[in-house]
Amino acid sequence: MLRGGKKSYFAAAVCIITLTSMVTLSYFRLQRLSHLPKIIKEGSTCRGQITNSTITALKDNRTFIISPYFDDREGKATRVIGIVHHEDVKQLYCWFCCQPDGKIYVSKAKIDVHSDRFEFPYGATDIVCLEPQNCDPTHVSIHQSPRGNTDQLPRFEIKNRKAETFSVDFTVCISAMFGNYNNVLQFIQSVEMYKIRGVQKVMIYKNSCSHLMEKVLKFYIEEGTVEIIPWPIDSHLRVSSEWRFMQDGTHIGYYGQIAALNDCIYRNMQRSKFVVLSDADEIILPLKHPDWKTMMSSLQKQNPRTGVFLFENHIFPKTVSTHAFNISSWNTVPGVNILQHVHREPDRKDVINPKKMIIDPRRVVQTSVHSVLRAYGKSVNVPMDVALIYHCRVPLQGNLPRESLIRDTTLWRYNSSLIRSVNKVLNQTVLRAQK
């Protein structure tokens, strides 16, 4: 009797599991079907106005579009990088116009608000839509409804549609430059150190900077090193200069830094072999290799199928300086002279140093500031004896006496080439303006 009862329970459990699996599969099948593109008009032309703005507000004023990108890593889809209110935005649709056959397709979007929102009401968001299989749309419109007049909708170019060969090995993404940024000397030193290490492109999401900084940026743009992405996020949202929500009525943290970083990854997915996610006051210093290219080649050989390399951040307080490299012409330039700051704070017990990253953009789906949220492949922590991040800023351990700091002159390995290149830039920008 008991044995028969066990068999009955087992059979019932198998039935329940089988039924649950069938229901789950049916649900996901229906979900996918609901997101497939549907033709809503034929014989039409694409009439919506094409927008080239970096940030575009939709009519609901709860959805902000940055840029759409073709992404075929999980099917033929358009991935729109945007910012949305995490509660108020429930449904969005992609409107694709296929020319020359004049068919308009509508796809229901999957709205994926990034998990690292840090309690702010708005967050970086992926708006993902399946594309029509029988056409490769060049533009897309985003709407709250599958019905309406496309003539009134802004149209956005879908980037990354055509495969390209890499034009550069390394692109540094800096997001965001704000607060009338005027740390001119340190910025020039950082860019020149990037170039010494093998960087060909620096992409800056610029909100605001000083007039003097504008002159420096103009020089680097004309040189071909810097590309500026306008970032007027404070025209749309109340921004915070803090990373965590402080219950102060702001909408999004740190000038929408996470949205800008994600856009920078997709913008460079087909242009750059590696993308470096860091700030203007951070420099990854290799300790065992002459440059980033050699370092990354070695790290990739040691860590196959890895797309994310994390480097430990170490603070070199700008409040502690040496008398070395006190270059008189630099003293008239606003900003920090990093060559005079070679004492780093020791590690704190039970505190993990934050990290910044060099990534293979084709392996990353979503990123936060100090780690990736979704990626294909592994993430690897790079040991400190291989490389570290030189981060010259206000101290985190301000009460430490000087003798408790660690003297680290790794930066001085590059002093001759750095001084020479910085002087060249200053003579053509800041110092020329002072004459």
N, C-alpha and C positions, 0 to 999 in steps of 0.2 A: 504493500500500500504506500509506504513512505517512498520506496524507490520509484514507483509510478508517479507519485506527486512531484518528485524532483524532475522527472522527464517532462511533465506538463509545464512546470515553471520554466524549464529551459526552452521548450518549444514556444511558449508565450513570449519569452524574452527575445528569441530570434525573430519572431513575427513583428514585435514592437520595433526592434532595431531596423529591420528591413523596411517597414512602413515609414519610419522616421527618415531613413536615407532617401526613399523614393520621394517623400514630400519635400525634403531639403533640395534634392536635385531639381525637382519640378519648379520650386520657388526660384532657384538661381537661373533656371532656363527662362522662366517668365520674366525675371528681372532683366536678363540680357535682351530678350525680345523687346521689352518696353524701351530699351535704350537704342535699338537699331534705328538708323535713319529712315524717315518716311517722306515720300514725295508729297508736297502740299500744293505746288504750283508747277505748271509746265508752260513753256513758251514765254518765260519771263526774262527780264534782264536785271542785272545787279545794279540797283539804283542808290543804295545807301551811301552816305558820304564816307570816304576812306579817312581814317584818323591816324595821325602820326604822333599823337601825344603819348608820353610815357605812362601816365595814369589817366584813365578816362572813367568818369562816374556814369553809371547807368541811371535811368530815370528814378529807380527806387531809392537812390542815394544810400543804399546799403551794400552795393556791389561796385567794386572798382576794378577795372580791367587794366592789366599791365601789358601783357603780350601773349598771343597764342603761338604754340610751337608744334610742328608735326612730330609725333612720337609713335614709332612702330614697334617698340620693344615689347608691348603687351597687346598687339593687335593694331590695326590701322586706325589711329586716333589723333585728335587734336587735343593737346594739353594746354589750357589757358592758365597762365600765372595771374593770380588776382588777389584781392583782399575783400573779404566779406564779413558781415556781422554774423557771428557764429550761431545765433538763435533766430534771427529774423529772416534769413535767406534760406528758403526751403526748396525752391524749384528754379532751375534755369534751363534754357534750351539753346543749343547751337543751331544757327541757321546757315546752311551751306548753299552757295549758289554755284551751280555747275554750268560752265559755258564751254562750247557754244550751243549746247542742246537746250539751254534755258530752263533747266529743271532746278527747283528749289527744294532742298531736303532739310528736314528738321530732326535733330537728335536730342533726346533727353539727356541732360548732363549728370554725371556723377560729381557731387560737390564734396570735396575732401579738404576740410579745414585742418591745417597742420596741428599736430598735438602740442607743439611748443608755442602756445599762445600766451602763456604766463598770466592767465586770468584776465587779460584785456578783452573787451567785447569784440574787437576786430582782430582777425588773424590772417596770415598768409594762407592762400587756398589754391588747390588745383581744381580747375573746372574741366573735367575730362569728357569728351564726346567721341563716340564712334563715327568715323567718316563713311560716306558712301563708297561702296566697293568699286563702282564703275566710273568714278571720276576722282581727280586729285584737286580739290578746291584750293584756290589760292588765297581766299579771304573767308572770314567767318564773322557773323554778328551774334551777339549774346542778348537773349530776351527772357523775360519772366514767363512768357506764354508761348505755346506752340502755334498760336494764331496771332494775326496782326498785319500791319503794313510794313514791309521790309524797307520801304522808301525812307522811313523815319529812323531807321536803326543805323548807328555807326558801324562801319565795317573795318575789320582788323586784318592785316596781312598775316598769313600763317608762315612763320619763319621755319628754317631748317627743312624746307620741302625738298630741296635738292642736296644730294650728298656732295661734300667738298673734301678736298685734301687739306690737311692741317697747315695753316699759314704760320703758326707759331708753336713753340714747345710749351711756354709757360705764360699764362695770363693771371695777373693779380686782380682780385675783385675787392674793391674798397667801398664799403657801404656803412653808413652814409656820411657824406661830408656836410656838416650842419653847424649852426651856432656861429655864423660869420667866421669860419675857421681861418686862423691866422698863424698857425705853427709852421711858418714858411721854411725855416732852416732845417728842421727835422724832416719835413716832407721831402725836401730836395735830397737830403742825405738818404732817406729811405728809398726813394726812386732810384738814385744812383747805386745804392747797394743792391737793389733788385736787378739792375742791369749788369752789375759785376757778377752776380750769381747766375745770370742767364735768362732773365725775363725780357720778353720782347714787347709785351703789352700790359698796361695798367688801366683797368676800367674803373671809373669813379662815378658813383651815384651821388650827384652833387645837389644839395639843397641850398646851401649858402656858404659863401666864403668872403674874405676881405678883398679889397681892390688890388692889393699887392699880390695876394694869392692868385687872383685872376691872371695877372701878368705871367706868373710862373706856369700856370696851367696852359695858357696860350702858347708858351714856348714849347712845352712838351707835346701839345697837340700838333703843332707844326712839325716837330721832330718826328712824329709818328709813334711816340711811346704811349701817350695817354689818349684814352677815348672817354668823353664825358657823356653820361646818361643823365639828362635833367630829372630831378626827383622832387617835384613840388607837392609832396604829400601833405604838408601843412595847409595847402589850399583846399583840401578835401576833408581832412580829419584833424581832431585835436591830438597832437602828438606828445609823447612823453620822452624826456631824455633819460628816463630810467628803464631798465629792462623788465621790471616786475610792476604789475598794476598796484597803484597806491591809493585806490578809492578816491581819486581826485578829479574824476570826470573826464580824464583823457580816454582816447579811443584805442590807441595802438602804441606799442613800446618802441623806444629807441629809433624813432623816425622810420618805422617800417623796415628795419634792417633785415629781418628774415625774408620778407618778400623780395627785397632787392637782391639778396644773396642767391635765392632760388632762380630769379630771372637771369642773373649773371651766369649761372651754370648752364642754363638752356641756351642762352645767347651765344655761348662759346662752345657748345657741344660738338660742333663740326669744324670749329676754327682752331681750337687749341688742344694740344695733346694732354696737358694738365691745367687745372685751374687751382689757384691758391686763394683760400678764403682767409683774409687777415685784415687788420686795421693799418692805418698809415703810420702808426708808431710801433709796429711789430715787424721784426725781420727774422726769418728763419736762417740761423747760422749753422752751416755744416761744419762738423768737427773732424770728420775723417775723409772728406772729399773736397776737391777744389771748387765745385760748383753744384747747382741743383741737378743738372742733367746727369752728371756722373752719380750723384747720390741716389736719384730716383731709379736709374738703371740698376744699381746694386740692390736697392730695396725691392724692386719688382722681381728680380731673380730669386731673392731670398723668400719672397712672399707671393707666389703665383696666385692668380685669381683674386687679387686684392685690389680694390678700387679706391680705398680711403686710407690715407696715412696721417696719423695724428701726432702733432709735435707739442711738447710741453711748454707752457708759457712761464717765463721767469722774469720777475720784476727787477729792473735796474732803476732805483728811485732817482728822479731828477733833482731831488733835494740834496743829494750827496754827490760831490763833484771832485775832480782833480784839477791841478793847474796845467796839466799837459794839453797840448793842442789848443792853446788860447790864441786863436788866430784873429788878429785885430780887425780885419775887414769883415769877419763874420759877426763881430760884436754889435754891428749896426743893424743886423738882420733879426727880425722878430722870430722867436722860436728857440728850441733846445738844440745844443750842440752835443750829439750823442757820443762823440769821441771823449768827452769829459766825464762820462758816467759809466764807470766800469766796476761798480760794486753792486752785486745782486743780493736780494733777500734770500735767506735760507728757507728751505721747505718748512712749512708749519705742520706740526703733529696733527694727524687725523684730518687734514685738509688736502683735498686733491687739487693739484694745479690744473686750471682750465687748459684746454688744448685748442689749437687751430689746425687747419688741414690743407694738405695738398691732395687733390682728388683727380681721378679719371672721370670726367663729366659724363661719359657714356654709361657709367656704372651706377650713377646716382639718380634717384627719383625725387627725393625730398631731403633738404638739409635744414638743420638748425644752425646755431652759431658755433657751438663747440663739438658737435657730433652730427652725423647724418641720421635722418629718421627712417629713410627707406633706401636700400641700395641693392644692387646685384653683386654678390661677392662679399668679401670680408673687409673688416676694418682692422688696422694694425697700429698699435702704439709704438712710435719710433723711440728707441732708447736714448737717454740724454747724452750718452757718449758718442752717439752718431750725429745728433743735431739738437739744438734748442732754440726757443724763440727769445730773442732779445727784445724786451718790452720796456722802453724808457717812458715812465709816467710818474704820477704822484704815488707815494709809497702805500703799500697795504699794511706794512708793519712799521708805522711811523715812529714808534717809541723805541725801536732798536738802536743801540749805540753803534757808531761807525765800525767799531772793532768786531761786532757780531755779524757784519755783512761779509760776503765772500767776494774777494777781489777776482774778477774774471776779465781778462784783457783779450779775449778771443777776437773782439771787434777790431783791435789794433792790427791784426794781420793784414787788414785791407786799407790801412791809413793812407798810404801813398797814393794809390789809385783813387781812393775816395776823395781826398783833399783836392787832387787835380781835377776830377770831374765836377765836384761841387763848385770850385772856383770858376770853371768854365760856364756853368749855368748861371751863377750869380752875376758874373760880368756881363752876361747878355740879357739879364732881367732886372733883378733888384738893384744892383750897384749902378747899372746904367741909368736907372730911374732916379738915383740919388745924386748923380753928377749935375 
